[in-house]
């Protein structure tokens, strides 16, 4: 089984940036992996 690691803000930022560039519209779709990663990073940094 894999160990659970928390999402860092830097990693979430990279994911969100890459998703926005790839989408063509310059935005990140609601409910996408990138938005979930950003939310998880924000919660784990509290």
PyMOL Python script that loads the backbone (N, CA, C, O; Angstrom):
from pymol import cmd

cmd.read_pdbstr("""\
ATOM      1  N   UNK A   1       0.838  -1.178   0.000  1.00  0.00           N
ATOM      2  CA  UNK A   1       0.000   0.000   0.000  1.00  0.00           C
ATOM      3  C   UNK A   1       0.881   1.239   0.000  1.00  0.00           C
ATOM      4  O   UNK A   1       1.958   1.244   0.596  1.00  0.00           O
ATOM      5  N   UNK A   2       0.429   2.267  -0.656  1.00  0.00           N
ATOM      6  CA  UNK A   2       1.199   3.502  -0.713  1.00  0.00           C
ATOM      7  C   UNK A   2       0.932   4.350   0.520  1.00  0.00           C
ATOM      8  O   UNK A   2      -0.146   4.307   1.112  1.00  0.00           O
ATOM      9  N   UNK A   3       1.943   5.119   0.885  1.00  0.00           N
ATOM     10  CA  UNK A   3       1.801   6.017   2.022  1.00  0.00           C
ATOM     11  C   UNK A   3       1.058   7.273   1.577  1.00  0.00           C
ATOM     12  O   UNK A   3       1.238   7.752   0.457  1.00  0.00           O
ATOM     13  N   UNK A   4       0.242   7.785   2.449  1.00  0.00           N
ATOM     14  CA  UNK A   4      -0.491   9.005   2.149  1.00  0.00           C
ATOM     15  C   UNK A   4       0.395  10.207   2.432  1.00  0.00           C
ATOM     16  O   UNK A   4       0.952  10.331   3.523  1.00  0.00           O
ATOM     17  N   UNK A   5       0.525  11.085   1.460  1.00  0.00           N
ATOM     18  CA  UNK A   5       1.312  12.302   1.640  1.00  0.00           C
ATOM     19  C   UNK A   5       0.393  13.491   1.458  1.00  0.00           C
ATOM     20  O   UNK A   5      -0.519  13.465   0.632  1.00  0.00           O
ATOM     21  N   UNK A   6       0.638  14.532   2.234  1.00  0.00           N
ATOM     22  CA  UNK A   6      -0.189  15.721   2.093  1.00  0.00           C
ATOM     23  C   UNK A   6       0.253  16.522   0.872  1.00  0.00           C
ATOM     24  O   UNK A   6       1.408  16.456   0.451  1.00  0.00           O
ATOM     25  N   UNK A   7      -0.665  17.259   0.330  1.00  0.00           N
ATOM     26  CA  UNK A   7      -0.411  18.072  -0.855  1.00  0.00           C
ATOM     27  C   UNK A   7       0.193  19.396  -0.409  1.00  0.00           C
ATOM     28  O   UNK A   7      -0.379  20.087   0.435  1.00  0.00           O
ATOM     29  N   UNK A   8       1.348  19.755  -0.969  1.00  0.00           N
ATOM     30  CA  UNK A   8       1.945  21.046  -0.629  1.00  0.00           C
ATOM     31  C   UNK A   8       1.328  22.132  -1.508  1.00  0.00           C
ATOM     32  O   UNK A   8       0.794  21.853  -2.581  1.00  0.00           O
ATOM     33  N   UNK A   9       1.411  23.366  -1.036  1.00  0.00           N
ATOM     34  CA  UNK A   9       0.866  24.482  -1.817  1.00  0.00           C
ATOM     35  C   UNK A   9       1.626  24.632  -3.129  1.00  0.00           C
ATOM     36  O   UNK A   9       1.035  24.969  -4.155  1.00  0.00           O
ATOM     37  N   UNK A  10       2.934  24.384  -3.102  1.00  0.00           N
ATOM     38  CA  UNK A  10       3.749  24.508  -4.319  1.00  0.00           C
ATOM     39  C   UNK A  10       3.335  23.468  -5.355  1.00  0.00           C
ATOM     40  O   UNK A  10       3.225  23.780  -6.541  1.00  0.00           O
ATOM     41  N   UNK A  11       3.106  22.237  -4.913  1.00  0.00           N
ATOM     42  CA  UNK A  11       2.695  21.177  -5.839  1.00  0.00           C
ATOM     43  C   UNK A  11       1.319  21.478  -6.422  1.00  0.00           C
ATOM     44  O   UNK A  11       1.093  21.296  -7.618  1.00  0.00           O
ATOM     45  N   UNK A  12       0.404  21.938  -5.577  1.00  0.00           N
ATOM     46  CA  UNK A  12      -0.939  22.273  -6.046  1.00  0.00           C
ATOM     47  C   UNK A  12      -0.884  23.425  -7.046  1.00  0.00           C
ATOM     48  O   UNK A  12      -1.632  23.443  -8.024  1.00  0.00           O
ATOM     49  N   UNK A  13      -0.010  24.370  -6.799  1.00  0.00           N
ATOM     50  CA  UNK A  13       0.143  25.506  -7.706  1.00  0.00           C
ATOM     51  C   UNK A  13       0.651  25.059  -9.070  1.00  0.00           C
ATOM     52  O   UNK A  13       0.181  25.543 -10.099  1.00  0.00           O
ATOM     53  N   UNK A  14       1.606  24.141  -9.081  1.00  0.00           N
ATOM     54  CA  UNK A  14       2.131  23.616 -10.354  1.00  0.00           C
ATOM     55  C   UNK A  14       1.048  22.876 -11.123  1.00  0.00           C
ATOM     56  O   UNK A  14       0.936  23.025 -12.339  1.00  0.00           O
ATOM     57  N   UNK A  15       0.259  22.085 -10.426  1.00  0.00           N
ATOM     58  CA  UNK A  15      -0.828  21.337 -11.065  1.00  0.00           C
ATOM     59  C   UNK A  15      -1.849  22.303 -11.662  1.00  0.00           C
ATOM     60  O   UNK A  15      -2.298  22.125 -12.794  1.00  0.00           O
ATOM     61  N   UNK A  16      -2.210  23.333 -10.883  1.00  0.00           N
ATOM     62  CA  UNK A  16      -3.217  24.282 -11.343  1.00  0.00           C
ATOM     63  C   UNK A  16      -2.700  25.085 -12.533  1.00  0.00           C
ATOM     64  O   UNK A  16      -3.451  25.348 -13.472  1.00  0.00           O
ATOM     65  N   UNK A  17      -1.443  25.472 -12.504  1.00  0.00           N
ATOM     66  CA  UNK A  17      -0.842  26.232 -13.601  1.00  0.00           C
ATOM     67  C   UNK A  17      -0.821  25.420 -14.889  1.00  0.00           C
ATOM     68  O   UNK A  17      -1.172  25.917 -15.960  1.00  0.00           O
ATOM     69  N   UNK A  18      -0.407  24.178 -14.770  1.00  0.00           N
ATOM     70  CA  UNK A  18      -0.340  23.302 -15.943  1.00  0.00           C
ATOM     71  C   UNK A  18      -1.728  23.057 -16.523  1.00  0.00           C
ATOM     72  O   UNK A  18      -1.900  23.038 -17.742  1.00  0.00           O
ATOM     73  N   UNK A  19      -2.716  22.870 -15.657  1.00  0.00           N
ATOM     74  CA  UNK A  19      -4.088  22.643 -16.103  1.00  0.00           C
ATOM     75  C   UNK A  19      -4.630  23.871 -16.826  1.00  0.00           C
ATOM     76  O   UNK A  19      -5.287  23.749 -17.860  1.00  0.00           O
ATOM     77  N   UNK A  20      -4.354  25.052 -16.282  1.00  0.00           N
ATOM     78  CA  UNK A  20      -4.838  26.290 -16.900  1.00  0.00           C
ATOM     79  C   UNK A  20      -4.219  26.485 -18.281  1.00  0.00           C
ATOM     80  O   UNK A  20      -4.907  26.892 -19.217  1.00  0.00           O
ATOM     81  N   UNK A  21      -2.929  26.200 -18.413  1.00  0.00           N
ATOM     82  CA  UNK A  21      -2.253  26.343 -19.706  1.00  0.00           C
ATOM     83  C   UNK A  21      -2.795  25.331 -20.716  1.00  0.00           C
ATOM     84  O   UNK A  21      -2.952  25.646 -21.896  1.00  0.00           O
ATOM     85  N   UNK A  22      -3.076  24.123 -20.250  1.00  0.00           N
ATOM     86  CA  UNK A  22      -3.536  23.060 -21.147  1.00  0.00           C
ATOM     87  C   UNK A  22      -4.990  23.246 -21.580  1.00  0.00           C
ATOM     88  O   UNK A  22      -5.392  22.751 -22.633  1.00  0.00           O
ATOM     89  N   UNK A  23      -5.777  23.954 -20.777  1.00  0.00           N
ATOM     90  CA  UNK A  23      -7.203  24.086 -21.092  1.00  0.00           C
ATOM     91  C   UNK A  23      -7.462  24.990 -22.293  1.00  0.00           C
ATOM     92  O   UNK A  23      -8.508  24.892 -22.933  1.00  0.00           O
ATOM     93  N   UNK A  24      -6.512  25.867 -22.597  1.00  0.00           N
ATOM     94  CA  UNK A  24      -6.693  26.757 -23.734  1.00  0.00           C
ATOM     95  C   UNK A  24      -7.472  28.010 -23.383  1.00  0.00           C
ATOM     96  O   UNK A  24      -7.225  29.073 -23.953  1.00  0.00           O
ATOM     97  N   UNK A  25      -8.402  27.901 -22.460  1.00  0.00           N
ATOM     98  CA  UNK A  25      -9.196  29.056 -22.056  1.00  0.00           C
ATOM     99  C   UNK A  25      -8.489  29.870 -20.976  1.00  0.00           C
ATOM    100  O   UNK A  25      -8.923  30.971 -20.638  1.00  0.00           O
ATOM    101  N   UNK A  26      -7.398  29.326 -20.436  1.00  0.00           N
ATOM    102  CA  UNK A  26      -6.642  30.025 -19.405  1.00  0.00           C
ATOM    103  C   UNK A  26      -7.209  29.865 -18.010  1.00  0.00           C
ATOM    104  O   UNK A  26      -6.702  30.463 -17.061  1.00  0.00           O
ATOM    105  N   UNK A  27      -8.244  29.075 -17.876  1.00  0.00           N
ATOM    106  CA  UNK A  27      -8.854  28.856 -16.569  1.00  0.00           C
ATOM    107  C   UNK A  27      -8.765  27.409 -16.156  1.00  0.00           C
ATOM    108  O   UNK A  27      -8.350  26.545 -16.928  1.00  0.00           O
ATOM    109  N   UNK A  28      -9.158  27.163 -14.936  1.00  0.00           N
ATOM    110  CA  UNK A  28      -9.167  25.802 -14.407  1.00  0.00           C
ATOM    111  C   UNK A  28     -10.626  25.398 -14.215  1.00  0.00           C
ATOM    112  O   UNK A  28     -11.365  26.078 -13.504  1.00  0.00           O
ATOM    113  N   UNK A  29     -11.046  24.300 -14.840  1.00  0.00           N
ATOM    114  CA  UNK A  29     -12.449  23.878 -14.721  1.00  0.00           C
ATOM    115  C   UNK A  29     -12.848  23.553 -13.283  1.00  0.00           C
ATOM    116  O   UNK A  29     -12.079  22.944 -12.539  1.00  0.00           O
ATOM    117  N   UNK A  30     -14.038  23.958 -12.907  1.00  0.00           N
ATOM    118  CA  UNK A  30     -14.566  23.684 -11.576  1.00  0.00           C
ATOM    119  C   UNK A  30     -14.682  22.169 -11.382  1.00  0.00           C
ATOM    120  O   UNK A  30     -15.165  21.458 -12.263  1.00  0.00           O
ATOM    121  N   UNK A  31     -14.240  21.693 -10.238  1.00  0.00           N
ATOM    122  CA  UNK A  31     -14.331  20.266  -9.924  1.00  0.00           C
ATOM    123  C   UNK A  31     -13.198  19.431 -10.503  1.00  0.00           C
ATOM    124  O   UNK A  31     -13.205  18.206 -10.377  1.00  0.00           O
ATOM    125  N   UNK A  32     -12.231  20.074 -11.132  1.00  0.00           N
ATOM    126  CA  UNK A  32     -11.119  19.329 -11.731  1.00  0.00           C
ATOM    127  C   UNK A  32     -10.138  18.878 -10.651  1.00  0.00           C
ATOM    128  O   UNK A  32     -10.218  19.306  -9.500  1.00  0.00           O
ATOM    129  N   UNK A  33      -9.218  18.011 -11.044  1.00  0.00           N
ATOM    130  CA  UNK A  33      -8.189  17.545 -10.111  1.00  0.00           C
ATOM    131  C   UNK A  33      -7.400  18.716  -9.556  1.00  0.00           C
ATOM    132  O   UNK A  33      -7.048  18.727  -8.376  1.00  0.00           O
ATOM    133  N   UNK A  34      -7.120  19.704 -10.399  1.00  0.00           N
ATOM    134  CA  UNK A  34      -6.341  20.866  -9.972  1.00  0.00           C
ATOM    135  C   UNK A  34      -7.044  21.634  -8.852  1.00  0.00           C
ATOM    136  O   UNK A  34      -6.397  22.060  -7.895  1.00  0.00           O
ATOM    137  N   UNK A  35      -8.339  21.812  -8.960  1.00  0.00           N
ATOM    138  CA  UNK A  35      -9.059  22.538  -7.916  1.00  0.00           C
ATOM    139  C   UNK A  35      -9.132  21.721  -6.632  1.00  0.00           C
ATOM    140  O   UNK A  35      -9.057  22.275  -5.536  1.00  0.00           O
ATOM    141  N   UNK A  36      -9.278  20.407  -6.764  1.00  0.00           N
ATOM    142  CA  UNK A  36      -9.287  19.552  -5.568  1.00  0.00           C
ATOM    143  C   UNK A  36      -7.924  19.547  -4.891  1.00  0.00           C
ATOM    144  O   UNK A  36      -7.838  19.541  -3.663  1.00  0.00           O
ATOM    145  N   UNK A  37      -6.853  19.551  -5.691  1.00  0.00           N
ATOM    146  CA  UNK A  37      -5.496  19.582  -5.134  1.00  0.00           C
ATOM    147  C   UNK A  37      -5.265  20.890  -4.383  1.00  0.00           C
ATOM    148  O   UNK A  37      -4.687  20.890  -3.296  1.00  0.00           O
ATOM    149  N   UNK A  38      -5.713  22.001  -4.960  1.00  0.00           N
ATOM    150  CA  UNK A  38      -5.547  23.311  -4.315  1.00  0.00           C
ATOM    151  C   UNK A  38      -6.315  23.350  -2.996  1.00  0.00           C
ATOM    152  O   UNK A  38      -5.816  23.870  -1.998  1.00  0.00           O
ATOM    153  N   UNK A  39      -7.509  22.809  -2.993  1.00  0.00           N
ATOM    154  CA  UNK A  39      -8.333  22.779  -1.786  1.00  0.00           C
ATOM    155  C   UNK A  39      -7.673  21.927  -0.698  1.00  0.00           C
ATOM    156  O   UNK A  39      -7.655  22.312   0.471  1.00  0.00           O
ATOM    157  N   UNK A  40      -7.140  20.788  -1.081  1.00  0.00           N
ATOM    158  CA  UNK A  40      -6.474  19.897  -0.137  1.00  0.00           C
ATOM    159  C   UNK A  40      -5.234  20.558   0.451  1.00  0.00           C
ATOM    160  O   UNK A  40      -4.981  20.442   1.650  1.00  0.00           O
ATOM    161  N   UNK A  41      -4.472  21.239  -0.370  1.00  0.00           N
ATOM    162  CA  UNK A  41      -3.269  21.928   0.096  1.00  0.00           C
ATOM    163  C   UNK A  41      -3.629  23.023   1.089  1.00  0.00           C
ATOM    164  O   UNK A  41      -2.948  23.198   2.100  1.00  0.00           O
ATOM    165  N   UNK A  42      -4.684  23.748   0.808  1.00  0.00           N
ATOM    166  CA  UNK A  42      -5.115  24.821   1.703  1.00  0.00           C
ATOM    167  C   UNK A  42      -5.563  24.259   3.053  1.00  0.00           C
ATOM    168  O   UNK A  42      -5.268  24.834   4.100  1.00  0.00           O
ATOM    169  N   UNK A  43      -6.268  23.147   3.019  1.00  0.00           N
ATOM    170  CA  UNK A  43      -6.754  22.534   4.271  1.00  0.00           C
ATOM    171  C   UNK A  43      -5.602  21.947   5.076  1.00  0.00           C
ATOM    172  O   UNK A  43      -5.618  22.013   6.305  1.00  0.00           O
ATOM    173  N   UNK A  44      -4.605  21.375   4.410  1.00  0.00           N
ATOM    174  CA  UNK A  44      -3.513  20.714   5.135  1.00  0.00           C
ATOM    175  C   UNK A  44      -2.507  21.713   5.688  1.00  0.00           C
ATOM    176  O   UNK A  44      -1.706  21.364   6.555  1.00  0.00           O
ATOM    177  N   UNK A  45      -2.535  22.958   5.198  1.00  0.00           N
ATOM    178  CA  UNK A  45      -1.585  23.941   5.688  1.00  0.00           C
ATOM    179  C   UNK A  45      -2.081  24.697   6.910  1.00  0.00           C
ATOM    180  O   UNK A  45      -1.349  25.509   7.476  1.00  0.00           O
ATOM    181  N   UNK A  46      -3.307  24.440   7.317  1.00  0.00           N
ATOM    182  CA  UNK A  46      -3.882  25.150   8.485  1.00  0.00           C
ATOM    183  C   UNK A  46      -3.286  24.659   9.773  1.00  0.00           C
ATOM    184  O   UNK A  46      -3.650  25.142  10.845  1.00  0.00           O
TER     185      UNK A  46
END
""", "prot")
cmd.dss("prot")
cmd.show_as("cartoon", "prot")
cmd.util.cbc("prot")
cmd.orient("prot")
